[in-house]
Amino acid sequence: MTSMSPCLHKKRWKVKKHHKSLKSNAALAKSPTRTLRTQSNHVFLSICAAFKLECLKRVHKLNHFALRAKLYVEALQQPSANSGA
């Protein structure tokens, strides 16, 4: 097998990172859909979620996984802040 050029490897790695984030953070792999329409909707909205994550990544200067963890921690803290009221 021939070795990949550094430029091609760099481009391919970027695609792999986006694919992993799409599967992991935008729930693309967790589609319980059965019909073509619901599958299409799920894929489209997963891509929209990944785009939104990419925008948040640029604003907060965190990667997708760090953003997801931050959102998760903030969501867990919300009920505890309201439970004392």
N, C-alpha and C positions, 0 to 999 in steps of 0.2 A: 504494500500500500504506500502510495506517495505521501510525503508530508505536506501539510497544508501551509500555505504562505501565511506569514504573520498577519497580514492585512485581512485575508479571508477568515482566519481564525478569530480575529477581533470582532468582525462583523457577525460571524456565526454565534459567538459568545453572547453578544447583545441580544440576538433573537432568542437564544436559550433562556436568558434571564427574564425576558418579557413573557415567554411561554410559561416558565415556572411560576411567575407572579400571577399570570392569568389563571392558571390551574389552582394555585394555592390560595390566593387572596381574593380573587373575584368569583370563586365557587363554580368555575367552568366544569370541573370534573364531577361536581355533586349534583348533576342534573337528574331529577327523578322523572323527567318528561318522557312521554311515549309518542305523541303525535308530532308530525313535522312542524306544525305551527308553534307548538309550545317549545320544541327544541330550538327553533329559529329565534323565538323571543328570548329564550334563556341565553343563547350564544350572544345575541345582540346586546342584551343588558349586562352580561359579563364583560364584554368589551367596553361598554360605557363605564362600568365600575372601574376597570383597569385604567381607562383614560382619566377618570376623576382622581384615582390614586396617583397617577403620574403628575397631575397638576398639583396635588397636595405635596408630593415629594419635592417638587421644585420650590414651593412656598416655604415649607418647614425644614428643608434640607435634611430629610431623613429618607431611608429606603422604604420600600413598600412593607417589608416585614416589621420594621420599627414603627411605622405608622399604624399598622394593624394592632400591634401590641399596645401602643399608646391609646388608641381608641377603645380597646378592650378594657384597659385599666380604668379609663375615665368612665366607661359604661358601668363597671362594677362599683365604682365609687358613688355614682348617682343615687341608687336606692338607699345606701347607708346615710347619705346626707339628708334625704327626705324622710327617713324612718323616724327621726327624732321629733318631727313636727306633729 
